[in-house]
């Protein structure tokens, strides 16, 4: 069976080959608007080629073009919009170009090759143009016309030198990824263009870095078929490994690489900067294609299998799984890449672990522990680390308790006040009624320890007569005060001793409630198989309280005990925190 061709082509090479493209009937029409045309023009114009060696230059890269040779012409299966726009640009600049035919839309073909190609458009209003050229009035030609005028506007104020410089970039410093489907003689080896087009455009053939790299590796003439089959099999095994969400969310944010997760491995090897939004999407493919390291396909593939094995080893190690997972989550998109590089640069795995532990111990979250307040991103980091180290403490080689990075990232855990913060978001009567009804249940629990019957009676009377915003705020503050023992004036505290993590859904359902109500809600949520973070559950069960006398409210003693437990589990020496140094 003949192999498909994957290579890089300059626009100049396509022109010099006198390529004759045709667009078949099944294709949609030309749809680019003026802004899309301007974006392409601006991107090429702002690109500055650089000589990276005597024989190599940087290039502006266009997205893949999928073609198939047919009857001495080149069928343009995917990439029609880009190639047609380049045809229009070259036409306006009055230089040599390739050809484009439309298989059945003859009026469109004539418009491109007789009107646009020969620069016969002098007005910018479609209605004026078709008044004298009504035979060209169709939707394709309308978009061609607007694209031509977008090109004309772009070059309107540019001098000859600027036009020449642009043309040089377009012809000699712009490349497409050329993916040519090659058919064999056997009927089973033939590919229907319509099917290929459909598969590409509904995402069944995602031309991502990994898809292009796979084609590059498996078309290497220097490796035999047996080795290629081995690579293909190992590739599938790696992809299956990465489909395990417990593993995947440990090493990634879960939102990147929606179609091919193995792209992450290639980005690590290519040293792609994932923090830089301007980094080209096909950076990793070009790294392997240009082969600046001078390695063979086999050597590159060894790096792939080596790195997936390393990540699996980390996943299987109680300490590394938790600490590396924490670092990846809190240190940016390049952290995994940097950790892999760091591992291979260290003399031993023990030293590697020591440095990770040292980095965490000296992190901003730990240093600022005593000063952390609600609203700082470091609060979430410290509460996450508190949960993670708790999992480490309860795990052993026979009972590996994994922190659920899967749930943490999918459900978007957030910081919640243990005792109600304020009445923010409670703006309507039905919300006030519901909150007060739930508060009554909480106060009835508290009444076992302190006298609240008068307050409960008052709430019921106000509910019966119809609550107003002003009356609700008065009751809210009174309930806060009585349900937060030893918290003077009942004012909410934003410090770390009153904060915990909850997943987004649970957080939104229990926010604003007093401790007693939240406690009941969390217990019920766990009974109904909702996941509650282990440290948050411990808070509401008073696990950290040394003398849990008051089950249904959050006292100053509870806060102190909670904070002290956090310090112990995180290994924080109070004498070394910033607050104590000042």
PEMONOR-V10202 format. One record per pair of residues at least 24 apart in sequence whose ideal C-beta (glycine too) atoms are under 7 Angstrom apart, sorted by sequence separation. I is the first residue (numbers start at 1). GAP is how many residues later the second one is. If there is no record, write none. Layout:
I,GAP  I,GAP
//
This chain:
121,24  238,24  506,24  87,25  91,25  94,25  111,25  124,25  91,26  92,27  121,27  436,27  455,27  88,28  91,28  107,28  116,28  503,28  107,29  327,29  108,30  111,30  310,30  433,30  452,30  107,31  436,31  483,31  502,31  108,32  112,32  116,32  324,32  383,32  483,32  501,32  108,33  111,33  307,33  310,33  320,33  323,33  483,33  519,33  107,34  269,34  319,34  323,34  433,34  480,34  502,34  105,35  177,35  269,35  380,35  432,35  479,35  500,35  501,35  379,36  443,36  500,36  516,36  323,37  446,37  515,37  516,37  269,38  429,38  515,38  265,39  268,39  436,39  500,39  515,39  432,40  439,40  374,41  442,41  265,42  265,43  40,45  37,48  32,49  211,49  30,50  31,50  210,50  423,50  22,51  24,51  30,51  208,51  330,51  208,52  210,52  20,53  21,53  22,53  23,53  27,53  32,53  206,53  210,53  213,53  423,53  20,54  22,54  30,54  206,54  209,54  19,55  21,55  208,55  329,55  88,56  92,56  203,56  210,56  23,57  209,57  275,57  275,58  326,58  88,59  92,59  274,59  275,59  326,59  88,60  92,60  251,60  274,60  420,60  273,61  498,61  21,62  85,62  89,62  326,62  497,62  88,63  92,63  497,63  250,65  419,65  485,65  497,65  271,66  322,66  497,66  241,67  496,67  247,68  268,68  485,68  268,69  322,69  484,69  486,69  487,69  93,70  231,70  238,70  267,70  322,70  422,70  446,70  483,70  484,70  485,70  486,70  234,71  241,71  250,71  421,71  445,71  95,72  213,72  216,72  268,72  420,72  442,72  209,73  212,73  216,73  319,73  419,73  93,74  222,74  223,74  318,74  442,74  11,75  209,75  213,75  222,75  223,75  250,75  417,75  438,75  439,75  442,75  209,76  441,76  21,77  23,77  220,77  251,77  318,77  435,77  21,78  25,78  325,78  439,78  19,79  20,79  21,79  22,79  23,79  24,79  25,79  419,79  438,79  441,79  18,80  23,80  217,80  325,80  418,80  15,81  22,81  89,81  321,81  322,81  417,81  418,81  15,82  318,82  417,82  418,82  15,83  14,84  217,84  415,84  416,84  251,85  415,86  416,86  426,86  425,87  413,88  414,88  413,89  423,89  413,90  414,90  413,91  416,91  411,92  412,92  420,92  411,93  414,93  420,93  411,94  420,94  416,95  419,95  407,96  419,96  418,97  449,101  446,106  445,107  446,107  60,109  29,110  30,110  37,110  41,110  442,110  29,111  32,111  65,111  31,112  34,112  38,112  62,112  65,112  68,112  30,113  33,113  37,113  41,113  60,113  62,113  64,113  65,113  66,113  67,113  68,113  30,114  37,114  59,114  60,114  61,114  62,114  65,114  382,114  387,114  32,115  59,115  64,115  66,115  34,116  38,116  57,116  59,116  77,116  383,116  379,117  383,117  384,117  75,118  383,118  77,119  78,119  49,120  77,120  374,120  379,120  413,120  45,121  373,121  418,121  44,122  47,122  78,122  373,122  49,124  372,124  407,124  44,125  68,125  374,125  44,126  404,127  44,130  66,134  419,135  418,136  64,143  391,143  390,144  390,145  387,146  387,147  387,148  386,149  250,155  254,155  15,156  246,156  249,156  253,156  254,156  249,157  11,159  12,159  11,160  12,160  246,160  249,160  245,161  10,162  11,163  10,164  10,165  9,166  8,167  9,167  26,168  8,169  9,169  24,169  8,170  27,170  7,171  26,171  6,173  4,175  5,175  4,176  393,176  4,177  5,177  4,178  3,179  390,179  2,180  386,180  389,180  389,181  2,182  1,183  386,183  386,184  385,185  1,188  369,203  366,204  6,206  366,206  370,207  371,207  369,208  370,208  371,208  6,209  370,209  6,210  367,210  368,210  370,210  4,211  367,211  6,213  3,216  61,219  61,221  8,281
//
